[in-house]
Amino acid sequence: MLVQQALEETGEGLIGMVLGTDNIEETTQTLKNKSFLINDAGEGVGTNFINDEVRKWKNLFLPPELTRGIFSFIIQHTHGALPRHDLKNPSTINKLDHLVINTNDADGFIEIYKDIFGIRLALDKHIEHWDKRMLFFRLNQTTLEVVEKKDDLASHDSLWGLAWDVIDIEKVHKRLSTQGIDISSIKDGIKENTRVATIKSHTHGVPTLLIEHI
């Protein structure tokens, strides 16, 4: 229902994100102490149809004043785990490098993600290349890259694109090209000591970048 509604309203693209916690009860109480109206966490269970392993979790859905247009919730895994990615082929994706988010209110974004959620704000900077204020939040090994685009509307955020970390961008580029994927040539990234390429097809409306850290 959620996916179908999003497709009808905005077409293909990113819909939402999930933030993890080790103690969802503590997270819930923290938000309640800050006067946010939220319900207690709900429980979920799933079974792997390949090996019948059971995984359990707790979800905490967030109010609109915290999500600001992004479908998002908080999860705690309580039993079992998602399969680990075992990178054996350097021509495949290694991990998610960063998620790009657009906002019209960078200060409000900082208040939510840094001050309320407790995610580390690594950098708040005006990037001359794009003439934009950008925020960089570090969460485990992934970056939330936030681009401010001011307007006169109420504060709102939206998911925009993904950047995938690769070990060997030359090998990834060759494999995707031979499989009929339209991909740009490899070039130096704006960030020092990186090489990047843009995937131009088969992305279902999601701007997608490959990045190798040299």
BALOBA-1460 file (C-alpha; in Angstrom, 3 decimals):
// residues 214
<rec num="1" residu="m" x="0.000" y="0.000" z="0.000"/>
<rec num="2" residu="l" x="2.785" y="2.418" z="0.960"/>
<rec num="3" residu="v" x="4.864" y="1.615" z="-2.120"/>
<rec num="4" residu="q" x="1.884" y="1.818" z="-4.474"/>
<rec num="5" residu="q" x="0.852" y="5.180" z="-3.032"/>
<rec num="6" residu="a" x="4.365" y="6.565" z="-3.438"/>
<rec num="7" residu="l" x="4.540" y="5.355" z="-7.040"/>
<rec num="8" residu="e" x="1.216" y="7.006" z="-7.839"/>
<rec num="9" residu="e" x="2.124" y="10.303" z="-6.172"/>
<rec num="10" residu="t" x="5.795" y="10.793" z="-7.069"/>
<rec num="11" residu="g" x="6.816" y="7.952" z="-9.376"/>
<rec num="12" residu="e" x="9.864" y="5.742" z="-8.879"/>
<rec num="13" residu="g" x="12.557" y="6.808" z="-6.442"/>
<rec num="14" residu="l" x="13.563" y="6.546" z="-2.822"/>
<rec num="15" residu="i" x="10.664" y="6.273" z="-0.368"/>
<rec num="16" residu="g" x="12.086" y="6.085" z="3.131"/>
<rec num="17" residu="m" x="14.875" y="5.199" z="5.513"/>
<rec num="18" residu="v" x="15.213" y="3.244" z="8.741"/>
<rec num="19" residu="l" x="17.484" y="4.200" z="11.638"/>
<rec num="20" residu="g" x="18.755" y="1.500" z="13.996"/>
<rec num="21" residu="t" x="19.066" y="1.570" z="17.782"/>
<rec num="22" residu="d" x="20.254" y="-0.857" z="20.461"/>
<rec num="23" residu="n" x="17.605" y="0.246" z="22.971"/>
<rec num="24" residu="i" x="14.297" y="1.264" z="21.465"/>
<rec num="25" residu="e" x="12.612" y="1.704" z="24.865"/>
<rec num="26" residu="e" x="15.218" y="4.277" z="25.856"/>
<rec num="27" residu="t" x="14.844" y="5.989" z="22.487"/>
<rec num="28" residu="t" x="11.068" y="6.080" z="22.911"/>
<rec num="29" residu="q" x="11.341" y="7.592" z="26.380"/>
<rec num="30" residu="t" x="13.850" y="10.181" z="25.201"/>
<rec num="31" residu="l" x="11.450" y="11.370" z="22.503"/>
<rec num="32" residu="k" x="8.527" y="11.403" z="24.939"/>
<rec num="33" residu="n" x="10.608" y="13.458" z="27.366"/>
<rec num="34" residu="k" x="11.082" y="15.974" z="24.568"/>
<rec num="35" residu="s" x="7.263" y="16.235" z="24.303"/>
<rec num="36" residu="f" x="6.846" y="14.327" z="21.042"/>
<rec num="37" residu="l" x="3.567" y="12.426" z="20.783"/>
<rec num="38" residu="i" x="4.541" y="8.881" z="19.862"/>
<rec num="39" residu="n" x="3.210" y="5.406" z="20.544"/>
<rec num="40" residu="d" x="5.254" y="2.652" z="22.142"/>
<rec num="41" residu="a" x="7.281" y="0.457" z="19.803"/>
<rec num="42" residu="g" x="5.513" y="-2.349" z="17.965"/>
<rec num="43" residu="e" x="6.914" y="-5.824" z="17.412"/>
<rec num="44" residu="g" x="7.548" y="-7.641" z="14.137"/>
<rec num="45" residu="v" x="8.675" y="-11.085" z="13.057"/>
<rec num="46" residu="g" x="9.844" y="-12.561" z="9.755"/>
<rec num="47" residu="t" x="10.933" y="-15.976" z="8.527"/>
<rec num="48" residu="n" x="13.626" y="-16.571" z="5.930"/>
<rec num="49" residu="f" x="11.900" y="-18.610" z="3.211"/>
<rec num="50" residu="i" x="15.206" y="-20.236" z="2.242"/>
<rec num="51" residu="n" x="16.355" y="-21.637" z="5.596"/>
<rec num="52" residu="d" x="13.363" y="-20.917" z="7.895"/>
<rec num="53" residu="e" x="15.484" y="-18.784" z="10.246"/>
<rec num="54" residu="v" x="13.361" y="-16.403" z="12.300"/>
<rec num="55" residu="r" x="14.175" y="-12.727" z="12.798"/>
<rec num="56" residu="k" x="12.399" y="-10.447" z="15.269"/>
<rec num="57" residu="w" x="12.432" y="-6.693" z="15.699"/>
<rec num="58" residu="k" x="10.748" y="-3.675" z="17.297"/>
<rec num="59" residu="n" x="9.660" y="-0.618" z="15.298"/>
<rec num="60" residu="l" x="9.071" y="2.943" z="16.447"/>
<rec num="61" residu="f" x="7.236" y="5.125" z="13.949"/>
<rec num="62" residu="l" x="8.031" y="8.823" z="14.108"/>
<rec num="63" residu="p" x="5.723" y="11.862" z="14.078"/>
<rec num="64" residu="p" x="5.617" y="14.277" z="11.095"/>
<rec num="65" residu="e" x="7.549" y="16.988" z="12.927"/>
<rec num="66" residu="l" x="10.546" y="14.626" z="13.006"/>
<rec num="67" residu="t" x="10.190" y="12.991" z="9.592"/>
<rec num="68" residu="r" x="9.378" y="16.245" z="7.711"/>
<rec num="69" residu="g" x="8.267" y="14.419" z="4.582"/>
<rec num="70" residu="i" x="10.547" y="11.366" z="4.694"/>
<rec num="71" residu="f" x="8.873" y="8.074" z="5.582"/>
<rec num="72" residu="s" x="11.141" y="6.862" z="8.367"/>
<rec num="73" residu="f" x="11.136" y="4.870" z="11.555"/>
<rec num="74" residu="i" x="13.518" y="3.461" z="14.166"/>
<rec num="75" residu="i" x="14.222" y="-0.261" z="14.504"/>
<rec num="76" residu="q" x="15.857" y="-2.511" z="17.066"/>
<rec num="77" residu="h" x="16.717" y="-6.055" z="15.987"/>
<rec num="78" residu="t" x="15.923" y="-8.344" z="18.914"/>
<rec num="79" residu="h" x="16.480" y="-11.835" z="17.507"/>
<rec num="80" residu="g" x="18.404" y="-13.098" z="14.520"/>
<rec num="81" residu="a" x="20.238" y="-10.916" z="12.032"/>
<rec num="82" residu="l" x="20.251" y="-9.897" z="8.400"/>
<rec num="83" residu="p" x="22.758" y="-11.855" z="6.266"/>
<rec num="84" residu="r" x="26.221" y="-10.313" z="6.117"/>
<rec num="85" residu="h" x="27.577" y="-9.267" z="2.732"/>
<rec num="86" residu="d" x="30.722" y="-11.254" z="1.991"/>
<rec num="87" residu="l" x="32.675" y="-9.336" z="-0.629"/>
<rec num="88" residu="k" x="34.552" y="-11.869" z="-2.735"/>
<rec num="89" residu="n" x="34.388" y="-10.158" z="-6.110"/>
<rec num="90" residu="p" x="35.933" y="-6.657" z="-6.443"/>
<rec num="91" residu="s" x="33.637" y="-5.948" z="-9.408"/>
<rec num="92" residu="t" x="30.590" y="-5.809" z="-7.092"/>
<rec num="93" residu="i" x="29.266" y="-3.173" z="-4.690"/>
<rec num="94" residu="n" x="31.033" y="-3.075" z="-1.316"/>
<rec num="95" residu="k" x="28.641" y="-0.984" z="0.835"/>
<rec num="96" residu="l" x="26.512" y="2.150" z="0.903"/>
<rec num="97" residu="d" x="28.855" y="5.135" z="1.058"/>
<rec num="98" residu="h" x="26.320" y="7.917" z="1.475"/>
<rec num="99" residu="l" x="22.661" y="8.833" z="1.207"/>
<rec num="100" residu="v" x="21.817" y="12.247" z="-0.259"/>
<rec num="101" residu="i" x="18.951" y="14.212" z="1.300"/>
<rec num="102" residu="n" x="17.538" y="17.563" z="0.191"/>
<rec num="103" residu="t" x="16.245" y="20.049" z="2.752"/>
<rec num="104" residu="n" x="14.997" y="23.609" z="2.736"/>
<rec num="105" residu="d" x="15.927" y="24.076" z="6.399"/>
<rec num="106" residu="a" x="19.456" y="22.992" z="7.337"/>
<rec num="107" residu="d" x="19.279" y="24.410" z="10.862"/>
<rec num="108" residu="g" x="16.058" y="22.508" z="11.557"/>
<rec num="109" residu="f" x="17.620" y="19.344" z="10.141"/>
<rec num="110" residu="i" x="20.551" y="19.716" z="12.553"/>
<rec num="111" residu="e" x="18.153" y="20.166" z="15.461"/>
<rec num="112" residu="i" x="16.457" y="16.848" z="14.654"/>
<rec num="113" residu="y" x="19.297" y="14.601" z="13.534"/>
<rec num="114" residu="k" x="22.073" y="15.930" z="15.800"/>
<rec num="115" residu="d" x="20.301" y="17.276" z="18.869"/>
<rec num="116" residu="i" x="17.364" y="14.833" z="19.058"/>
<rec num="117" residu="f" x="18.582" y="11.659" z="17.334"/>
<rec num="118" residu="g" x="22.200" y="12.095" z="18.478"/>
<rec num="119" residu="i" x="23.820" y="11.476" z="15.087"/>
<rec num="120" residu="r" x="27.279" y="13.030" z="14.765"/>
<rec num="121" residu="l" x="27.454" y="16.128" z="12.559"/>
<rec num="122" residu="a" x="30.903" y="15.782" z="11.031"/>
<rec num="123" residu="l" x="30.828" y="18.861" z="8.794"/>
<rec num="124" residu="d" x="28.637" y="21.905" z="8.133"/>
<rec num="125" residu="k" x="30.073" y="23.734" z="5.135"/>
<rec num="126" residu="h" x="29.292" y="25.929" z="2.145"/>
<rec num="127" residu="i" x="30.467" y="24.007" z="-0.919"/>
<rec num="128" residu="e" x="31.653" y="26.462" z="-3.568"/>
<rec num="129" residu="h" x="31.386" y="23.918" z="-6.405"/>
<rec num="130" residu="w" x="27.577" y="23.863" z="-6.054"/>
<rec num="131" residu="d" x="27.130" y="27.138" z="-4.118"/>
<rec num="132" residu="k" x="25.163" y="25.210" z="-1.497"/>
<rec num="133" residu="r" x="25.266" y="24.722" z="2.246"/>
<rec num="134" residu="m" x="25.868" y="21.034" z="2.924"/>
<rec num="135" residu="l" x="25.770" y="18.957" z="6.076"/>
<rec num="136" residu="f" x="27.612" y="15.676" z="6.558"/>
<rec num="137" residu="f" x="26.397" y="13.350" z="9.301"/>
<rec num="138" residu="r" x="28.395" y="10.206" z="10.085"/>
<rec num="139" residu="l" x="26.489" y="7.121" z="11.150"/>
<rec num="140" residu="n" x="28.607" y="3.974" z="11.539"/>
<rec num="141" residu="q" x="30.290" y="3.677" z="8.104"/>
<rec num="142" residu="t" x="27.654" y="5.644" z="6.189"/>
<rec num="143" residu="t" x="27.293" y="9.383" z="5.599"/>
<rec num="144" residu="l" x="24.053" y="11.342" z="5.441"/>
<rec num="145" residu="e" x="24.872" y="14.065" z="2.917"/>
<rec num="146" residu="v" x="22.345" y="16.878" z="3.241"/>
<rec num="147" residu="v" x="21.996" y="19.642" z="0.631"/>
<rec num="148" residu="e" x="20.110" y="22.800" z="1.557"/>
<rec num="149" residu="k" x="17.866" y="24.329" z="-1.111"/>
<rec num="150" residu="k" x="16.020" y="27.216" z="0.499"/>
<rec num="151" residu="d" x="12.452" y="28.131" z="-0.452"/>
<rec num="152" residu="d" x="9.414" y="29.773" z="1.140"/>
<rec num="153" residu="l" x="7.625" y="26.527" z="2.028"/>
<rec num="154" residu="a" x="7.311" y="24.920" z="5.452"/>
<rec num="155" residu="s" x="10.354" y="22.946" z="6.577"/>
<rec num="156" residu="h" x="10.590" y="19.705" z="4.622"/>
<rec num="157" residu="d" x="13.148" y="17.076" z="3.603"/>
<rec num="158" residu="s" x="13.297" y="14.564" z="0.767"/>
<rec num="159" residu="l" x="15.492" y="11.632" z="-0.154"/>
<rec num="160" residu="w" x="17.408" y="12.172" z="-3.391"/>
<rec num="161" residu="g" x="20.189" y="9.731" z="-4.271"/>
<rec num="162" residu="l" x="22.648" y="7.004" z="-3.310"/>
<rec num="163" residu="a" x="26.412" y="6.605" z="-3.586"/>
<rec num="164" residu="w" x="27.807" y="3.077" z="-3.492"/>
<rec num="165" residu="d" x="31.339" y="2.365" z="-2.278"/>
<rec num="166" residu="v" x="33.382" y="0.047" z="-4.501"/>
<rec num="167" residu="i" x="36.820" y="-1.486" z="-4.043"/>
<rec num="168" residu="d" x="37.860" y="-1.349" z="-7.715"/>
<rec num="169" residu="i" x="35.835" y="1.095" z="-9.806"/>
<rec num="170" residu="e" x="37.540" y="-0.010" z="-13.027"/>
<rec num="171" residu="k" x="36.334" y="-3.601" z="-12.577"/>
<rec num="172" residu="v" x="32.841" y="-2.522" z="-11.521"/>
<rec num="173" residu="h" x="32.611" y="-0.183" z="-14.514"/>
<rec num="174" residu="k" x="33.682" y="-2.930" z="-16.922"/>
<rec num="175" residu="r" x="31.209" y="-5.474" z="-15.497"/>
<rec num="176" residu="l" x="28.240" y="-3.078" z="-15.595"/>
<rec num="177" residu="s" x="29.090" y="-1.873" z="-19.096"/>
<rec num="178" residu="t" x="29.258" y="-5.422" z="-20.452"/>
<rec num="179" residu="q" x="25.838" y="-6.107" z="-18.896"/>
<rec num="180" residu="g" x="24.253" y="-3.229" z="-20.802"/>
<rec num="181" residu="i" x="24.191" y="-0.641" z="-18.016"/>
<rec num="182" residu="d" x="24.640" y="2.943" z="-19.182"/>
<rec num="183" residu="i" x="27.412" y="4.392" z="-17.040"/>
<rec num="184" residu="s" x="29.531" y="7.515" z="-17.331"/>
<rec num="185" residu="s" x="33.279" y="7.516" z="-17.706"/>
<rec num="186" residu="i" x="35.349" y="7.389" z="-14.529"/>
<rec num="187" residu="k" x="36.649" y="10.710" z="-13.229"/>
<rec num="188" residu="d" x="38.181" y="12.225" z="-10.114"/>
<rec num="189" residu="g" x="35.612" y="13.008" z="-7.438"/>
<rec num="190" residu="i" x="35.118" y="16.390" z="-5.795"/>
<rec num="191" residu="k" x="36.295" y="14.840" z="-2.539"/>
<rec num="192" residu="e" x="40.071" y="14.408" z="-2.532"/>
<rec num="193" residu="n" x="41.390" y="10.904" z="-3.267"/>
<rec num="194" residu="t" x="38.181" y="9.563" z="-4.765"/>
<rec num="195" residu="r" x="37.172" y="8.342" z="-8.212"/>
<rec num="196" residu="v" x="33.543" y="8.315" z="-9.289"/>
<rec num="197" residu="a" x="31.186" y="7.240" z="-12.067"/>
<rec num="198" residu="t" x="27.466" y="7.906" z="-12.492"/>
<rec num="199" residu="i" x="25.067" y="5.084" z="-13.315"/>
<rec num="200" residu="k" x="22.612" y="6.441" z="-15.902"/>
<rec num="201" residu="s" x="20.222" y="3.538" z="-16.453"/>
<rec num="202" residu="h" x="18.417" y="0.829" z="-14.468"/>
<rec num="203" residu="t" x="18.252" y="3.047" z="-11.340"/>
<rec num="204" residu="h" x="14.421" y="3.390" z="-11.157"/>
<rec num="205" residu="g" x="14.571" y="7.139" z="-10.715"/>
<rec num="206" residu="v" x="17.300" y="7.165" z="-8.059"/>
<rec num="207" residu="p" x="20.403" y="9.268" z="-8.887"/>
<rec num="208" residu="t" x="23.198" y="6.737" z="-8.344"/>
<rec num="209" residu="l" x="26.942" y="7.199" z="-7.998"/>
<rec num="210" residu="l" x="29.821" y="4.753" z="-7.682"/>
<rec num="211" residu="i" x="32.740" y="5.930" z="-5.566"/>
<rec num="212" residu="e" x="36.169" y="4.457" z="-4.922"/>
<rec num="213" residu="h" x="38.285" y="5.820" z="-2.079"/>
<rec num="214" residu="i" x="41.900" y="5.694" z="-3.151"/>
